[in-house]
Amino acid sequence: MPAEYIVILIIIIIFVIGCGLYIYKKQYLTNVAELKDRKKFLLEGVPTQRLDVVREMNINGKSQAYADKLEAMWQDILSGRNIEVENFVFQAEQSAQRYRFKEANNFQQQAHEALEAIESDLMRLSTSLEDLINRQEANEKRIEVIHKEYELIRTELLDDSGSFGHAVERLEEGLASIEREFDRFEEVTDWGDHEEAREVVLNLEDMTEQMKDFMRDVPAMLERINDDYYLQLAEISESYEYLMREGFVISGKPIPKEVAKIETEIDSLDQAISELDMDEARKLTDFIESEIETIYDRLEREMTASKQVEELLPAIQKAIYYLKEEIRVLFFEIDRISQSYVLIHNEQQLIKQLRASVEEQEARYERIVDNLENSFTPYSEAAAILENVKDRLTELNQDKNDVSDQLYAYRNKEMDLKEELIQMEQAVHNCKRQLIRENLPGVPTEYDEFYHYVSNLVQTLGEELSRPKLKMEKIYDIKAICDEELKNLEEKTEEVIDQANLTEALAQKLYQYRDNHPEVNQVIAQGMKLFNEDYDYESSLRVIRNKLNHIDADVTKTVEDRYYANK
């Protein structure tokens, strides 16, 4: 590149950099000018007129101390923090002039934050000055409202002092305290300490609100004592005496002592009210109401239990009589049924246990009846025991039904077994008829022996069912064997028929190969001898099948598949 181009390029770069620096500098200087304008605007908005008013006010005490505090705040803004802002702005301007933009930015940020704080304090200062100037007027307005409420309270206390009981003296002392605070308000206001007067106003508001609470709560609590608590205790005592005359027994602490204890707590409550100790009064109120409710619950529980007992006693008596009669009948049934069957569920022992259990519940029932007649047991306790007796009798009744079902099931089981015996005999004969329908030359010796074995088993089952006294457990054992062996007999019958039919079908197929296989005639003759003379259908089938498989195994499979498909 020619030297003149390089020089031109350098000049352009320097020009661009210079322009950029100038723009940055101008921007920062613009920001500095805005900060100066904002500071000027804030200081021009200073509430100087309000400051002058406060300076000329005739105030003393806390009001003067508060005014001095506001004056000090203004002087701090004017003489201290204002100079600090000017310094930040000056430093920012100087840094921008020297192209120290990062430094200038930091000073600008500090100036901005300082101005934000000054603006917030100036707003607070303005509001505080306004409040101080208007304090006397505001106090006068609030004290006027409080005085009206005081007059209402005083009038109510004078007109209806009887509803406040012994608390009247303390309430009058409260009114006197409020009057002294009114006098104090006048004193500090005349002296010019409106801040102190404001504190007196706030105290008067609290005292008045407290008096209003007393005026509301004290009569309500005294009314609750006279119209609720004493009446409830009288009702409790009257109910207790009535229940005692009726033979009730009340468990737990004696009711008269509990009533006396509550009366003592009521005296404590009355004392707390007279002293205007409302927190203690509320605690005692909660305790007294809880104790009264507890006693009511105890009495109500016994009266409710009494009705429950009245319903349970005849129902349980009837249930006991019914169960005893049913068990007596079951003993007769056991004697009758045991003459025809050997019992296998220990029914006689079960019925003896049932009788003992019913007698045990009857004894519990009679003890409760005796205790109630002699006023030894509370109705609530008796009701709980009787409910338990009732539940136990329900369980025993179910146990009785189970034993009864077992006893009467022997006859049903006998009839079912005899019906099944008929079906077994029919099944054995059906096996024999199946072979006969096939027109076989004879029956294999092994099958014939098994057939007679199963027939004898079924005959044995019939003999057991014909005995005068059936041994059901033994009968069920024999029946289980009969079921298994009869199933085997049916399978063997089917097997013999399949062997015979397949032998004939395969022999016919094998006969077609006699021209090409001369030995076929000999094999067929051997197979037919086993078939017709020895009745050994299994061996006959094996001889024929082996030979046909040797010639063409697929043909054997085709014949057998067709047979089983059309069976």
Solvent accessible surface area in square Angstrom, and as a share of the most:
residue,aa,sasa,rsa
1,M,167,0.75
2,P,63,0.39
3,A,73,0.56
4,E,104,0.47
5,Y,123,0.47
6,I,77,0.39
7,V,81,0.47
8,I,89,0.45
9,L,90,0.45
10,I,87,0.44
11,I,104,0.53
12,I,90,0.46
13,I,85,0.43
14,I,112,0.57
15,F,137,0.57
16,V,90,0.52
17,I,99,0.50
18,G,37,0.35
19,C,51,0.30
20,G,26,0.25
21,L,70,0.35
22,Y,134,0.51
23,I,114,0.58
24,Y,127,0.48
25,K,40,0.17
26,K,120,0.51
27,Q,98,0.44
28,Y,31,0.12
29,L,48,0.24
30,T,61,0.35
31,N,41,0.21
32,V,3,0.02
33,A,49,0.38
34,E,105,0.47
35,L,18,0.09
36,K,85,0.36
37,D,92,0.48
38,R,61,0.22
39,K,29,0.12
40,K,129,0.55
41,F,148,0.62
42,L,18,0.09
43,L,41,0.20
44,E,119,0.54
45,G,59,0.57
46,V,10,0.06
47,P,13,0.08
48,T,67,0.39
49,Q,149,0.66
50,R,90,0.33
51,L,4,0.02
52,D,64,0.33
53,V,68,0.39
54,V,10,0.06
55,R,123,0.45
56,E,148,0.66
57,M,47,0.21
58,N,130,0.67
59,I,11,0.06
60,N,48,0.24
61,G,33,0.32
62,K,91,0.38
63,S,0,0.00
64,Q,71,0.31
65,A,61,0.47
66,Y,58,0.22
67,A,7,0.05
68,D,75,0.39
69,K,128,0.54
70,L,4,0.02
71,E,48,0.22
72,A,60,0.46
73,M,30,0.13
74,W,20,0.07
75,Q,76,0.34
76,D,69,0.36
77,I,0,0.00
78,L,68,0.34
79,S,62,0.40
80,G,37,0.35
81,R,53,0.19
82,N,17,0.09
83,I,102,0.52
84,E,79,0.35
85,V,0,0.00
86,E,77,0.35
87,N,74,0.38
88,F,31,0.13
89,V,4,0.02
90,F,108,0.45
91,Q,63,0.28
92,A,0,0.00
93,E,43,0.19
94,Q,52,0.23
95,S,1,0.01
96,A,0,0.00
97,Q,78,0.35
98,R,134,0.49
99,Y,103,0.39
100,R,128,0.47
101,F,34,0.14
102,K,168,0.71
103,E,71,0.32
104,A,0,0.00
105,N,75,0.38
106,N,72,0.37
107,F,44,0.18
108,Q,17,0.07
109,Q,92,0.41
110,Q,73,0.33
111,A,0,0.00
112,H,73,0.32
113,E,97,0.43
114,A,18,0.14
115,L,1,0.00
116,E,78,0.35
117,A,47,0.36
118,I,4,0.02
119,E,59,0.26
120,S,64,0.41
121,D,21,0.11
122,L,15,0.07
123,M,129,0.58
124,R,129,0.47
125,L,0,0.00
126,S,31,0.20
127,T,82,0.48
128,S,17,0.11
129,L,0,0.00
130,E,66,0.29
131,D,61,0.32
132,L,0,0.00
133,I,47,0.24
134,N,59,0.30
135,R,31,0.11
136,Q,81,0.36
137,E,98,0.44
138,A,41,0.31
139,N,3,0.02
140,E,73,0.33
141,K,125,0.53
142,R,82,0.30
143,I,18,0.09
144,E,99,0.44
145,V,88,0.50
146,I,5,0.02
147,H,81,0.36
148,K,124,0.53
149,E,49,0.22
150,Y,8,0.03
151,E,69,0.31
152,L,128,0.64
153,I,9,0.04
154,R,100,0.36
155,T,68,0.40
156,E,82,0.37
157,L,2,0.01
158,L,111,0.55
159,D,113,0.59
160,D,73,0.38
161,S,48,0.31
162,G,73,0.70
163,S,39,0.25
164,F,1,0.00
165,G,37,0.36
166,H,139,0.62
167,A,0,0.00
168,V,27,0.16
169,E,120,0.54
170,R,105,0.38
171,L,0,0.00
172,E,84,0.37
173,E,87,0.39
174,G,18,0.18
175,L,13,0.07
176,A,35,0.27
177,S,32,0.20
178,I,1,0.00
179,E,73,0.33
180,R,147,0.53
181,E,26,0.12
182,F,21,0.09
183,D,85,0.44
184,R,93,0.34
185,F,1,0.00
186,E,96,0.43
187,E,116,0.52
188,V,21,0.12
189,T,15,0.08
190,D,117,0.61
191,W,143,0.50
192,G,4,0.04
193,D,5,0.03
194,H,9,0.04
195,E,24,0.11
196,E,21,0.10
197,A,0,0.00
198,R,79,0.29
199,E,79,0.35
200,V,0,0.00
201,V,0,0.00
202,L,65,0.32
203,N,64,0.33
204,L,0,0.00
205,E,51,0.23
206,D,97,0.50
207,M,38,0.17
208,T,1,0.00
209,E,87,0.39
210,Q,102,0.45
211,M,8,0.03
212,K,75,0.32
213,D,54,0.28
214,F,21,0.09
215,M,11,0.05
216,R,150,0.55
217,D,24,0.12
218,V,0,0.00
219,P,31,0.19
220,A,49,0.38
221,M,15,0.07
222,L,20,0.10
223,E,105,0.47
224,R,84,0.31
225,I,7,0.04
226,N,90,0.46
227,D,74,0.38
228,D,57,0.30
229,Y,4,0.02
230,Y,91,0.35
231,L,114,0.57
232,Q,60,0.27
233,L,5,0.02
234,A,60,0.47
235,E,93,0.42
236,I,0,0.00
237,S,39,0.25
238,E,123,0.55
239,S,34,0.22
240,Y,42,0.16
241,E,96,0.43
242,Y,108,0.41
243,L,1,0.01
244,M,70,0.31
245,R,171,0.62
246,E,96,0.43
247,G,26,0.25
248,F,25,0.10
249,V,37,0.21
250,I,26,0.13
251,S,51,0.33
252,G,66,0.64
253,K,130,0.55
254,P,70,0.44
255,I,2,0.01
256,P,71,0.45
257,K,142,0.60
258,E,19,0.09
259,V,13,0.07
260,A,52,0.40
261,K,86,0.36
262,I,1,0.01
263,E,75,0.33
264,T,82,0.48
265,E,40,0.18
266,I,1,0.00
267,D,88,0.46
268,S,47,0.30
269,L,1,0.01
270,D,44,0.23
271,Q,99,0.44
272,A,8,0.06
273,I,1,0.00
274,S,14,0.09
275,E,74,0.33
276,L,28,0.14
277,D,64,0.33
278,M,13,0.06
279,D,94,0.49
280,E,70,0.31
281,A,0,0.00
282,R,109,0.40
283,K,137,0.58
284,L,21,0.10
285,T,6,0.04
286,D,94,0.49
287,F,78,0.32
288,I,0,0.00
289,E,70,0.31
290,S,63,0.41
291,E,34,0.15
292,I,4,0.02
293,E,100,0.45
294,T,66,0.38
295,I,2,0.01
296,Y,61,0.23
297,D,68,0.35
298,R,26,0.09
299,L,3,0.02
300,E,97,0.44
301,R,113,0.41
302,E,2,0.01
303,M,69,0.31
304,T,73,0.42
305,A,6,0.05
306,S,13,0.08
307,K,139,0.59
308,Q,62,0.28
309,V,2,0.01
310,E,118,0.53
311,E,128,0.57
312,L,10,0.05
313,L,40,0.20
314,P,77,0.49
315,A,52,0.40
316,I,2,0.01
317,Q,107,0.48
318,K,152,0.64
319,A,36,0.28
320,I,8,0.04
321,Y,158,0.60
322,Y,103,0.39
323,L,3,0.01
324,K,87,0.37
325,E,60,0.27
326,E,55,0.25
327,I,3,0.01
328,R,120,0.44
329,V,60,0.34
330,L,6,0.03
331,F,39,0.16
332,F,126,0.52
333,E,29,0.13
334,I,3,0.01
335,D,80,0.41
336,R,133,0.49
337,I,9,0.05
338,S,33,0.21
339,Q,134,0.59
340,S,46,0.30
341,Y,13,0.05
342,V,59,0.34
343,L,41,0.20
344,I,60,0.31
345,H,72,0.32
346,N,96,0.49
347,E,0,0.00
348,Q,84,0.37
349,Q,78,0.34
350,L,61,0.30
351,I,0,0.00
352,K,88,0.37
353,Q,95,0.42
354,L,10,0.05
355,R,104,0.38
356,A,58,0.45
357,S,22,0.14
358,V,1,0.00
359,E,89,0.40
360,E,103,0.46
361,Q,8,0.04
362,E,37,0.17
363,A,39,0.30
364,R,53,0.20
365,Y,22,0.08
366,E,97,0.44
367,R,141,0.51
368,I,7,0.04
369,V,40,0.23
370,D,71,0.37
371,N,43,0.22
372,L,26,0.13
373,E,133,0.60
374,N,72,0.37
375,S,48,0.31
376,F,139,0.58
377,T,10,0.06
378,P,11,0.07
379,Y,40,0.15
380,S,28,0.18
381,E,88,0.39
382,A,0,0.00
383,A,6,0.04
384,A,65,0.50
385,I,48,0.24
386,L,0,0.00
387,E,58,0.26
388,N,79,0.41
389,V,0,0.00
390,K,92,0.39
391,D,80,0.41
392,R,81,0.30
393,L,6,0.03
394,T,88,0.51
395,E,91,0.41
396,L,3,0.01
397,N,45,0.23
398,Q,97,0.43
399,D,59,0.31
400,K,8,0.03
401,N,50,0.26
402,D,61,0.31
403,V,7,0.04
404,S,20,0.13
405,D,94,0.49
406,Q,59,0.26
407,L,1,0.01
408,Y,98,0.37
409,A,23,0.18
410,Y,3,0.01
411,R,126,0.46
412,N,93,0.48
413,K,65,0.28
414,E,14,0.06
415,M,92,0.41
416,D,83,0.43
417,L,4,0.02
418,K,71,0.30
419,E,91,0.41
420,E,57,0.26
421,L,20,0.10
422,I,105,0.53
423,Q,106,0.47
424,M,9,0.04
425,E,68,0.31
426,Q,90,0.40
427,A,17,0.14
428,V,4,0.03
429,H,99,0.44
430,N,59,0.30
431,C,2,0.01
432,K,64,0.27
433,R,98,0.36
434,Q,54,0.24
435,L,6,0.03
436,I,113,0.58
437,R,163,0.59
438,E,64,0.29
439,N,134,0.69
440,L,32,0.16
441,P,59,0.37
442,G,15,0.14
443,V,45,0.26
444,P,22,0.14
445,T,97,0.56
446,E,128,0.58
447,Y,8,0.03
448,D,49,0.25
449,E,114,0.51
450,F,38,0.16
451,Y,18,0.07
452,H,92,0.41
453,Y,96,0.37
454,V,0,0.00
455,S,33,0.21
456,N,84,0.43
457,L,29,0.15
458,V,5,0.03
459,Q,109,0.48
460,T,53,0.31
461,L,1,0.00
462,G,13,0.13
463,E,97,0.43
464,E,7,0.03
465,L,5,0.03
466,S,91,0.59
467,R,118,0.43
468,P,130,0.82
469,K,92,0.39
470,L,5,0.03
471,K,103,0.44
472,M,1,0.00
473,E,116,0.52
474,K,91,0.38
475,I,0,0.00
476,Y,82,0.31
477,D,87,0.45
478,I,20,0.10
479,K,29,0.12
480,A,62,0.48
481,I,83,0.42
482,C,0,0.00
483,D,60,0.31
484,E,99,0.44
485,E,32,0.14
486,L,19,0.09
487,K,118,0.50
488,N,44,0.23
489,L,0,0.00
490,E,79,0.36
491,E,96,0.43
492,K,69,0.29
493,T,0,0.00
494,E,64,0.29
495,E,93,0.42
496,V,11,0.07
497,I,15,0.07
498,D,16,0.08
499,Q,25,0.11
500,A,1,0.00
501,N,42,0.21
502,L,3,0.01
503,T,0,0.00
504,E,81,0.36
505,A,35,0.27
506,L,0,0.00
507,A,11,0.08
508,Q,128,0.57
509,K,67,0.28
510,L,0,0.00
511,Y,102,0.39
512,Q,118,0.53
513,Y,51,0.19
514,R,86,0.31
515,D,120,0.62
516,N,122,0.63
517,H,58,0.26
518,P,102,0.64
519,E,70,0.31
520,V,0,0.00
521,N,78,0.40
522,Q,134,0.60
523,V,25,0.14
524,I,24,0.12
525,A,64,0.49
526,Q,97,0.43
527,G,0,0.00
528,M,52,0.23
529,K,109,0.46
530,L,38,0.19
531,F,9,0.04
532,N,75,0.38
533,E,111,0.50
534,D,72,0.37
535,Y,74,0.28
536,D,51,0.26
537,Y,1,0.00
538,E,96,0.43
539,S,20,0.13
540,S,0,0.00
541,L,11,0.06
542,R,117,0.43
543,V,33,0.19
544,I,0,0.00
545,R,71,0.26
546,N,86,0.44
547,K,31,0.13
548,L,0,0.00
549,N,58,0.30
550,H,149,0.67
551,I,37,0.19
552,D,52,0.27
553,A,59,0.45
554,D,106,0.55
555,V,25,0.14
556,T,5,0.03
557,K,129,0.55
558,T,68,0.39
559,V,11,0.07
560,E,34,0.15
561,D,74,0.38
562,R,132,0.48
563,Y,40,0.15
564,Y,114,0.43
565,A,85,0.66
566,N,117,0.60
567,K,120,0.51
